[in-house]
Amino acid sequence: MSFGDPNNPYGQQPGQPPQGPPQGPPQGQPGYGYPQQAPQGVPPQGYGYSQQQPGYPQQPGYPQQKPGQPYDGYPQQPGYGGGMPELAHWGLRFGGTIIDGLIIFIPYIVFIAIGSAMGDSAGGVMVMIGALLAFGLGIWQLYQEGTTGQTIGKKAVGIRLLREADGRPLGFGMAFVRRLAHILDSPCYIGFLWPLWDEKKQTFADKVCSTVVVKAG
């Protein structure tokens, strides 16, 4: 009885090819290095793109914000393009100016009266405090007018100061320049009365600084 070749313990004849077909990857499973096949009816995913996780809805895209247009939110004024709001008439402007003047000067007058009653150096101090208070209120009103378009008086009567070109507030610097430009309105008060018959209801200072006073919407 022969036990075969000790160097070939499995009894395979030399030169004989191995029996049975070569083992490949299991049916339905992709081989190593090949992209995974998508199920039927599902579009394949390209390389480099993450798959959508199940159970989480896709986030909608954010709409692109459009730049604001001049005088957004205001009704269009007849005869003007770009949605010009309704211009403020002279009576509203005058009423707002009176209110602003009272807010600034009434405290000053009160401090002057107290200082006069006290007399001596203490009275002078009270007058100085009143002057500083009036100056501070004036600067604060000017800042509000430049950044929001409204002083306390303008807010009370429902009007707003805006740039004529785009309907935005002037800013503190231009509001200060406009206040200085009121010197042009002072002779005989003709400039302050000009809005009574002007097409855009502007004073001379408004025309120089390209501003309009409109009704607050």
C-alpha positions in Angstrom: 0.0 0.0 0.0 1.4 3.3 -1.1 1.0 6.4 1.1 1.8 8.8 -1.8 4.4 11.4 -2.1 5.3 12.8 1.3 5.9 16.2 -0.4 2.3 16.2 -1.7 0.2 15.2 1.2 -3.2 16.0 -0.4 -2.6 13.6 -3.3 -2.8 16.1 -6.0 -1.0 15.1 -9.2 1.8 17.4 -10.2 0.8 19.8 -13.0 -2.9 19.2 -12.4 -4.9 22.4 -12.0 -6.9 22.9 -8.8 -10.3 21.4 -8.9 -13.4 23.6 -8.7 -14.1 27.1 -10.1 -12.2 30.0 -8.5 -13.9 31.6 -5.6 -15.2 35.1 -6.4 -17.2 37.6 -4.3 -20.6 36.5 -3.1 -23.5 37.1 -5.5 -25.0 40.5 -5.2 -21.9 41.9 -3.3 -19.5 44.2 -5.1 -15.8 43.3 -5.1 -13.2 45.2 -3.2 -12.4 48.5 -4.9 -15.6 48.8 -6.8 -18.3 51.4 -6.1 -21.5 50.1 -4.4 -24.3 49.5 -6.7 -27.4 51.6 -5.9 -30.7 49.7 -5.5 -33.1 49.6 -8.4 -35.0 52.9 -8.9 -32.5 55.0 -6.8 -30.1 57.2 -8.7 -26.5 56.3 -8.1 -24.4 58.6 -5.9 -21.2 60.0 -7.5 -17.8 59.8 -5.9 -17.2 62.5 -3.3 -20.8 63.2 -2.4 -22.3 62.1 0.9 -25.5 60.2 0.9 -28.6 61.7 2.5 -29.1 60.2 5.9 -32.5 58.5 6.3 -34.9 60.1 8.7 -33.6 63.7 8.2 -35.5 65.9 5.7 -33.4 67.9 3.4 -33.0 71.5 4.6 -34.5 74.0 2.2 -32.2 76.6 0.8 -32.3 80.2 2.0 -33.7 82.7 -0.5 -31.2 85.3 -1.6 -31.9 88.6 0.0 -32.4 91.4 -2.5 -30.9 94.8 -1.8 -33.3 97.4 -0.4 -34.9 99.8 -2.8 -35.2 103.5 -2.1 -38.1 104.4 0.1 -39.0 100.8 0.9 -42.4 100.5 2.6 -43.6 103.9 1.6 -46.5 104.6 -0.9 -45.4 106.3 -4.1 -45.8 110.0 -4.2 -47.6 111.3 -7.3 -45.0 112.8 -9.7 -42.0 111.1 -8.1 -40.5 107.8 -9.0 -39.1 105.2 -6.6 -41.9 105.2 -4.0 -41.4 108.7 -2.6 -43.5 108.9 0.5 -46.0 111.7 1.1 -44.2 115.0 1.8 -44.9 116.7 5.1 -46.7 120.0 4.8 -45.5 123.2 6.4 -47.9 123.0 9.4 -46.4 119.7 10.6 -42.9 120.9 10.2 -43.6 124.0 12.2 -45.3 122.0 14.9 -42.4 119.7 15.3 -40.0 122.6 15.5 -42.0 124.3 18.2 -42.0 121.1 20.3 -38.3 120.6 19.9 -37.7 124.2 21.0 -39.8 123.9 24.1 -38.0 120.7 25.1 -34.6 122.4 24.9 -35.4 125.9 26.3 -38.0 125.2 29.0 -35.4 123.5 31.3 -32.9 126.3 30.5 -35.4 129.0 31.5 -36.3 127.1 34.7 -32.6 127.0 35.7 -32.2 130.7 34.9 -35.2 131.5 37.2 -33.8 129.4 40.0 -30.4 131.0 39.6 -31.8 134.5 39.6 -33.7 133.7 42.8 -30.6 132.3 44.5 -28.3 135.1 43.5 -24.5 135.3 44.0 -22.2 132.5 42.9 -24.8 129.8 43.5 -27.2 131.4 41.1 -24.4 131.6 38.4 -23.8 127.9 38.9 -27.5 127.1 38.3 -27.5 129.2 35.1 -24.4 127.3 33.9 -26.1 124.0 34.6 -29.1 125.1 32.6 -27.0 126.1 29.7 -25.1 122.8 29.7 -28.4 120.9 29.9 -29.9 122.8 26.9 -26.7 122.2 24.9 -26.8 118.5 25.7 -30.4 118.2 24.8 -29.7 120.0 21.5 -26.9 117.6 20.6 -29.0 114.6 21.5 -31.9 115.8 19.4 -29.5 116.4 16.5 -28.1 112.8 16.9 -31.6 111.4 16.9 -32.5 113.4 13.8 -29.4 112.1 12.0 -29.7 108.4 12.9 -33.4 107.9 12.9 -34.8 110.9 11.0 -36.9 112.0 14.0 -36.5 114.3 16.9 -39.0 114.2 19.7 -41.0 116.9 18.0 -40.9 115.2 14.6 -42.0 111.9 16.2 -44.8 113.7 18.0 -46.3 115.1 14.8 -45.5 112.0 12.7 -42.8 113.3 10.3 -39.3 112.2 9.4 -36.2 113.8 7.8 -34.6 111.7 5.0 -32.2 111.9 2.2 -33.9 112.7 -1.0 -31.9 110.3 -3.1 -32.6 107.0 -1.3 -34.9 107.7 1.6 -32.3 106.9 4.3 -31.4 108.9 7.4 -28.8 111.6 7.0 -26.3 110.5 9.7 -25.1 112.8 12.5 -22.6 114.7 10.3 -25.0 115.7 7.6 -27.7 116.5 10.1 -25.2 118.9 11.7 -24.3 120.5 8.3 -28.0 120.9 7.6 -28.5 122.6 10.9 -25.8 125.1 10.0 -27.3 125.6 6.5 -30.5 126.9 8.2 -28.5 130.2 8.3 -29.6 130.5 4.6 -33.3 130.3 5.8 -32.9 133.1 8.4 -33.0 136.4 6.4 -36.6 137.5 6.7 -37.5 133.9 7.5 -38.1 133.4 3.7 -36.3 130.1 3.7 -38.5 128.7 6.6 -41.6 129.8 4.7 -40.4 128.4 1.4 -42.1 124.9 1.8 -45.5 126.7 1.7 -45.2 126.9 -2.1 -42.2 124.7 -3.1 -43.0 121.6 -5.1 -40.9 119.4 -2.8 -41.8 121.4 0.3 -38.1 122.1 1.0 -36.4 124.9 2.8 -33.2 126.3 1.5 -31.2 124.1 3.8 -33.1 121.1 2.5 -32.2 122.0 -1.1 -28.5 122.5 -0.2 -28.3 119.2 1.7 -30.7 117.3 -0.7 -33.1 116.3 2.1 -36.9 116.0 2.3 -39.3 115.9 5.2 -42.0 113.2 4.8 -44.8 111.8 6.7 -43.7 108.8 8.8 -45.5 105.7 7.5 
